Amino acid sequence: MSDAGRNALGSYLSRAVEFADEHIHVMRNISTGLAVVGVVLLARSVRLVTKFTNVIEIPEKFIEKGIKLRGRVHQITENGLEVEHIPITLPFISSLQKKWQSNGHLMVRLAGLRMTDEGRTWLREQIKLSNTVWFQLLRRDNSFIDCIVRLNKGRFSSVSLNEEILREGLGRVVNIEGLHSNPKLYWRLQTRLLKAELKALKNGKGIWKEPPLLERISNHLQNSKILHDLISWVRFLRKK
């Protein structure tokens, strides 16, 4: 299917879902309620199985609700991850899915932190290309999508990469943008990130690691010498 066809289909389904969301409480009370609910579920299913190949394609409601998507990592970038979205597969429309899908990756940025160069190196060590991640949509910013990213560590466990980077002292917490309409989610995520940073600070890891004793003594002596030279220079100027 062409890009124009996919966009037209997506637009039609979006309008159908929005209409149903607004009127479903009325339709449930009439004889056609079940049929309408069926249409709604089908429309929503089609949207969930759509493969997003560009940040612009992600519906705004997905971001507002903090929907979690699954993807395959293709590259570690300066800002985060380049991810191929893996949509949900439904047997009865699997053949249609193949026609809709096209190539393209999402530029996923880890929300709530400013990563160091060491943090990017750590990511490359932790993530193997083609690893599967889950990313919770928080904000769209031009060609990027800010997310909380979780890496599968086993069949039933996963870790938040955002928190792990902070826990290792490989970044600093910054304000999570785009969650003004969802303060409960904002404070829950921001609190978890701050706890991770405090743990690194407490353990002296990464950027919070204290320099060795000899280095601290050397720095102290160097600073003392600079201060002594500065005082001497001021005294010299006063005498002139």
ZAMARGU-4260 file (C-alpha; in steps of 0.2 Angstrom, whole numbers, plus 5000, padded with zeros to 4 digits):
<rodrens>
0) 5000/5000/5000 | 5006/5017/4996 | 5010/5031/5009 | 4995/5040/5003 | 4984/5025/5006
5) 4991/5021/5023 | 4989/5039/5028 | 4971/5040/5022 | 4967/5023/5031 | 4975/5030/5047
10) 4965/5046/5046 | 4949/5037/5043 | 4952/5025/5058 | 4957/5039/5069 | 4940/5048/5065
15) 4931/5032/5068 | 4939/5029/5085 | 4936/5047/5091 | 4918/5047/5086 | 4915/5030/5095
20) 4924/5036/5110 | 4913/5051/5111 | 4897/5042/5108 | 4900/5025/5115 | 4891/5028/5132
25) 4875/5032/5122 | 4877/5018/5110 | 4879/5005/5123 | 4860/5008/5128 | 4853/5005/5111
30) 4851/4988/5102 | 4865/4992/5090 | 4878/4995/5104 | 4886/4978/5102 | 4889/4981/5084
35) 4896/4998/5087 | 4908/4992/5101 | 4914/4978/5088 | 4918/4992/5075 | 4927/5002/5089
40) 4938/4987/5094 | 4942/4983/5076 | 4947/5000/5072 | 4958/5001/5088 | 4965/4984/5084
45) 4970/4990/5066 | 4978/5005/5074 | 4988/4995/5086 | 4994/4983/5073 | 5000/4997/5062
50) 5019/4998/5060 | 5025/5016/5064 | 5040/5021/5053 | 5041/5039/5058 | 5037/5049/5074
55) 5024/5059/5064 | 5014/5044/5061 | 5011/5040/5080 | 4993/5046/5085 | 4993/5060/5098
60) 4981/5050/5109 | 4995/5036/5110 | 5007/5049/5117 | 4994/5057/5129 | 4990/5040/5136
65) 5008/5035/5138 | 5005/5020/5127 | 5020/5007/5127 | 5026/5000/5110 | 5038/4987/5106
70) 5053/4988/5095 | 5070/4981/5089 | 5085/4991/5092 | 5095/4995/5076 | 5108/5008/5082
75) 5114/5018/5097 | 5113/5036/5092 | 5120/5052/5100 | 5103/5055/5107 | 5097/5038/5111
80) 5091/5023/5101 | 5086/5020/5083 | 5071/5008/5084 | 5061/4998/5072 | 5043/4997/5079
85) 5036/4979/5080 | 5017/4980/5079 | 5005/4968/5087 | 5002/4953/5075 | 4984/4947/5073
90) 4981/4931/5063 | 4965/4937/5054 | 4974/4953/5047 | 4992/4947/5046 | 4992/4947/5027
95) 4985/4965/5027 | 4999/4970/5039 | 5012/4965/5027 | 5005/4977/5014 | 5004/4991/5026
100) 5021/4990/5033 | 5036/4999/5026 | 5054/5003/5030 | 5058/5016/5043 | 5064/5018/5061
105) 5059/5028/5076 | 5071/5040/5084 | 5069/5036/5102 | 5076/5048/5115 | 5078/5043/5134
110) 5067/5055/5144 | 5072/5063/5160 | 5091/5063/5159 | 5106/5071/5151 | 5117/5056/5146
115) 5136/5057/5146 | 5148/5050/5133 | 5151/5036/5145 | 5133/5033/5146 | 5132/5030/5127
120) 5147/5018/5128 | 5137/5009/5142 | 5122/5008/5131 | 5132/5000/5117 | 5139/4987/5129
125) 5122/4983/5136 | 5111/4982/5121 | 5115/4971/5106 | 5108/4975/5090 | 5091/4967/5087
130) 5087/4967/5106 | 5069/4970/5109 | 5064/4985/5120 | 5048/4992/5126 | 5046/5011/5125
135) 5033/5022/5134 | 5028/5037/5123 | 5029/5053/5133 | 5032/5067/5121 | 5035/5071/5102
140) 5049/5083/5098 | 5051/5086/5080 | 5059/5070/5073 | 5061/5062/5091 | 5050/5054/5103
145) 5054/5055/5121 | 5052/5039/5131 | 5055/5028/5146 | 5064/5013/5138 | 5064/4996/5146
150) 5076/4982/5140 | 5070/4964/5142 | 5082/4954/5153 | 5073/4938/5153 | 5056/4930/5149
155) 5048/4939/5163 | 5059/4953/5168 | 5065/4970/5161 | 5075/4985/5167 | 5072/5004/5164
160) 5087/5010/5154 | 5083/5028/5160 | 5085/5023/5178 | 5100/5011/5175 | 5110/5025/5167
165) 5107/5036/5182 | 5110/5022/5194 | 5127/5020/5186 | 5131/5038/5187 | 5132/5040/5168
170) 5120/5055/5167 | 5110/5068/5177 | 5092/5070/5179 | 5083/5083/5170 | 5064/5088/5170
175) 5053/5077/5160 | 5044/5087/5147 | 5027/5084/5140 | 5017/5077/5155 | 5009/5093/5161
180) 4992/5085/5158 | 4996/5070/5168 | 5004/5075/5184 | 5002/5058/5192 | 5013/5050/5179
185) 5025/5064/5179 | 5028/5063/5198 | 5029/5044/5198 | 5042/5044/5184 | 5052/5059/5190
190) 5053/5052/5207 | 5060/5035/5201 | 5073/5044/5191 | 5078/5055/5206 | 5080/5040/5217
195) 5091/5031/5204 | 5102/5047/5203 | 5103/5048/5222 | 5109/5030/5223 | 5123/5034/5211
200) 5128/5049/5222 | 5127/5038/5238 | 5138/5025/5230 | 5150/5037/5222 | 5148/5030/5205
205) 5151/5038/5188 | 5151/5056/5188 | 5148/5056/5207 | 5164/5046/5210 | 5177/5055/5221
210) 5195/5057/5214 | 5208/5047/5223 | 5216/5055/5239 | 5233/5059/5230 | 5223/5068/5216
215) 5212/5078/5229 | 5228/5083/5238 | 5236/5088/5222 | 5221/5098/5217 | 5220/5106/5234
220) 5239/5111/5233 | 5236/5118/5215 | 5221/5128/5220 | 5231/5135/5235 | 5245/5140/5224
225) 5233/5149/5212 | 5225/5158/5227 | 5243/5163/5234 | 5248/5169/5217 | 5232/5179/5215
230) 5234/5187/5232 | 5252/5191/5228 | 5247/5200/5212 | 5234/5210/5221 | 5246/5216/5234
235) 5258/5220/5220 | 5245/5231/5211 | 5241/5240/5228 | 5259/5245/5230 | 5260/5253/5213
</rodrens>
